[in-house]
Amino acid sequence: MRPTEQLHIQLLEALSQLTKLRPEWRLGQTVANLATTAGRMDAGGVWDLEDEEALLAARTLIAQYSQIDSNVAAPDAVPDGNRQTDSAPHTAFAGGDGR
């Protein structure tokens, strides 16, 4: 298998895992959130996003939302003043209206 193919498989697996963590995100939102997490804030950010950047961003979001979900699943483990209560994306593309 070529390295590019392996990278694509890893990226698709990460997207699948991220979709399980954030099922409310549409696919376009997910891709836009990857670009934003990778620091691609300009209008062509999604277009210019490299596969390696997307994979790293996906892993970052997976870690972030796995942490949030584990805190929600075990609220007694987090002091009340520090509890994460919102599950809204923390990126520019997934604002209050879900878009």
C-alpha positions as CSV (number, residue, x, y, z in Angstrom):
1,M,0.0,0.0,0.0
2,R,1.3,3.4,-0.9
3,P,1.9,6.0,1.9
4,T,-0.9,8.2,0.5
5,E,-3.4,5.4,0.6
6,Q,-2.4,4.6,4.2
7,L,-2.8,8.3,5.1
8,H,-6.3,8.3,3.5
9,I,-7.3,5.3,5.4
10,Q,-6.1,6.8,8.7
11,L,-7.9,10.0,7.9
12,L,-11.2,8.2,7.1
13,E,-10.9,6.2,10.3
14,A,-10.4,9.4,12.3
15,L,-13.4,11.0,10.6
16,S,-15.5,8.0,11.5
17,Q,-14.4,8.2,15.1
18,L,-15.1,12.0,15.2
19,T,-18.5,11.4,13.7
20,K,-19.3,9.0,16.6
21,L,-18.2,11.7,19.1
22,R,-20.1,14.6,17.3
23,P,-23.0,13.0,15.4
24,E,-24.8,16.4,15.3
25,W,-22.1,17.8,12.9
26,R,-22.8,17.6,9.2
27,L,-19.9,16.3,7.1
28,G,-19.3,19.8,5.7
29,Q,-19.1,21.1,9.3
30,T,-16.7,18.4,10.3
31,V,-14.4,19.2,7.4
32,A,-14.6,22.9,8.1
33,N,-13.8,22.2,11.8
34,L,-10.7,20.2,10.7
35,A,-9.5,23.2,8.6
36,T,-10.1,25.6,11.5
37,T,-8.4,23.3,14.0
38,A,-5.5,23.1,11.6
39,G,-5.3,26.9,11.7
40,R,-6.7,27.4,8.2
41,M,-8.9,30.4,8.9
42,D,-9.0,32.0,5.4
43,A,-11.7,31.5,2.9
44,G,-9.8,28.8,1.0
45,G,-8.9,26.9,4.2
46,V,-10.7,23.7,3.4
47,W,-9.4,23.7,-0.2
48,D,-5.8,24.2,1.0
49,L,-5.9,21.7,3.9
50,E,-3.3,19.0,3.5
51,D,-4.1,15.4,4.4
52,E,-1.5,15.3,7.1
53,E,-2.9,18.5,8.6
54,A,-6.4,17.1,8.5
55,L,-5.4,13.9,10.3
56,L,-3.6,15.9,13.0
57,A,-6.6,18.2,13.4
58,A,-8.9,15.2,13.6
59,R,-6.8,13.6,16.3
60,T,-6.8,16.9,18.2
61,L,-10.6,17.1,18.0
62,I,-11.0,13.4,18.9
63,A,-8.9,14.0,22.0
64,Q,-10.7,17.2,22.9
65,Y,-14.2,15.7,22.6
66,S,-13.3,12.4,24.1
67,Q,-12.2,14.3,27.2
68,I,-15.4,16.3,27.2
69,D,-17.5,13.2,26.8
70,S,-15.7,11.4,29.6
71,N,-16.2,14.4,31.9
72,V,-19.9,14.4,31.1
73,A,-20.2,10.6,31.5
74,A,-18.5,10.9,35.0
75,P,-19.6,14.2,36.3
76,D,-18.7,13.3,39.9
77,A,-15.0,13.2,38.8
78,V,-15.0,16.9,37.9
79,P,-15.5,19.6,40.6
80,D,-18.8,21.5,40.0
81,G,-17.0,24.8,39.2
82,N,-14.9,23.2,36.5
83,R,-17.5,21.0,34.8
84,Q,-17.8,21.3,31.0
85,T,-21.5,21.6,30.3
86,D,-21.7,22.6,26.7
87,S,-20.9,20.2,23.9
88,A,-21.0,22.8,21.2
89,P,-18.0,22.8,18.9
90,H,-15.3,25.3,19.8
91,T,-14.5,26.4,16.3
92,A,-15.5,29.3,14.0
93,F,-17.6,27.1,11.7
94,A,-19.8,25.4,14.2
95,G,-21.5,28.3,15.9
96,G,-24.7,28.6,17.9
97,D,-27.0,27.8,15.1
98,G,-25.1,24.6,14.3
99,R,-23.7,25.9,11.0
